[in-house]
């Protein structure tokens, strides 16, 4: 995967108007959240920054948390899936990329009860 294709995600974030953050396996202890504030979308985009230096890893599981990025009129711009302890997956990458700040993302998700502590 070339570095230029990693930057495609920047266009998705630039057009984002909301992000649905959902646990893949919801239960009574966790919940889904919709992020619609521009500053919080920017914060989330920063937390989902990937390290582009490593090759993509392909996992066969469904992941743990999905981030559905929506643009104008609710159009889906992209769906990213985080695999706890592994990486972030987006179909345009052809595999997972390691997160630059996984501990910070975990903290953000726990604070909003999207995942358990």
C-alpha positions in Angstrom: 0.0 0.0 0.0 1.5 3.3 -1.0 1.5 6.3 1.3 -0.8 8.3 -1.0 -3.6 5.9 -0.6 -3.3 6.3 3.2 -4.1 10.0 2.7 -7.5 9.2 1.0 -9.0 9.0 4.5 -8.3 12.7 4.9 -10.9 13.4 2.2 -13.4 11.3 4.1 -12.8 13.2 7.4 -12.9 16.6 5.6 -16.4 15.8 4.3 -17.7 14.2 7.5 -20.8 15.6 9.1 -21.3 12.8 11.7 -19.8 9.6 12.8 -21.7 6.7 14.3 -19.5 4.8 16.7 -20.9 1.3 17.5 -19.6 -1.7 19.4 -19.7 -4.7 17.1 -21.1 -6.8 20.0 -23.4 -4.5 21.9 -24.8 -5.5 25.3 -26.4 -3.7 28.3 -23.0 -2.3 29.4 -22.0 -0.5 26.2 -23.8 1.6 23.7 -23.6 3.3 20.3 -22.9 7.0 20.0 -23.4 9.5 17.2 -20.7 12.3 17.0 -22.0 15.4 15.2 -19.9 18.2 16.6 -17.2 19.4 14.2 -14.6 19.7 17.0 -15.4 16.2 18.3 -15.3 14.7 14.8 -11.8 16.3 14.3 -10.7 14.9 17.7 -11.9 11.4 16.7 -10.2 11.7 13.3 -7.0 12.4 15.1 -7.5 9.4 17.4 -8.0 7.2 14.4 -4.8 8.3 12.7 -2.8 5.3 11.5 0.9 4.7 11.2 1.4 4.3 7.5 4.8 2.8 7.6 3.8 -0.8 8.1 2.0 -3.1 5.7 -1.7 -4.0 6.0 -2.7 -7.0 8.1 -5.9 -8.8 7.1 -8.0 -10.2 9.9 -11.0 -12.5 9.4 -13.0 -11.3 12.5 -15.7 -8.6 12.4 -13.7 -6.3 14.7 -14.7 -4.6 17.9 -15.9 -1.1 17.1 -17.2 0.4 13.8 -16.9 4.1 12.8 -19.5 4.9 10.1 -18.5 8.3 8.7 -21.4 10.2 7.1 -21.4 13.3 4.9 -24.1 15.5 3.6 -27.6 14.1 3.8 -26.3 11.1 5.7 -24.4 9.6 2.8 -21.9 6.9 4.0 -18.4 8.1 3.2 -16.6 5.2 4.8 -16.8 2.6 7.5 -13.7 2.0 9.6 -13.4 -1.0 11.9 -11.1 -1.1 14.9 -9.8 -4.5 16.1 -8.8 -4.1 19.7 -5.1 -4.9 20.1 -4.6 -5.0 16.4 -5.4 -2.1 14.1 -7.9 -0.1 12.1 -9.4 -1.5 8.9 -10.9 0.4 6.0 -11.8 -1.3 2.7 -9.6 1.2 0.7 -6.5 0.0 2.5 -6.9 -3.7 1.9 -6.0 -4.5 5.5 -5.5 -3.2 9.0 -3.1 -0.4 9.8 -1.7 0.1 13.3 -3.1 3.1 15.2 -0.7 5.9 16.2 -2.4 6.4 19.6 -4.4 3.3 20.6 -4.4 4.1 24.3 -5.9 7.5 23.7 -8.6 6.0 21.5 -9.4 3.3 24.1 -9.8 6.0 26.7 -12.1 8.0 24.5 -14.3 4.9 23.8 -14.4 3.9 27.5 -15.4 7.4 28.6 -18.4 7.2 26.3 -19.3 3.7 27.3 -18.8 2.3 23.8 -16.4 -0.3 25.1 -16.0 -1.6 28.7 -12.9 -0.7 30.8 
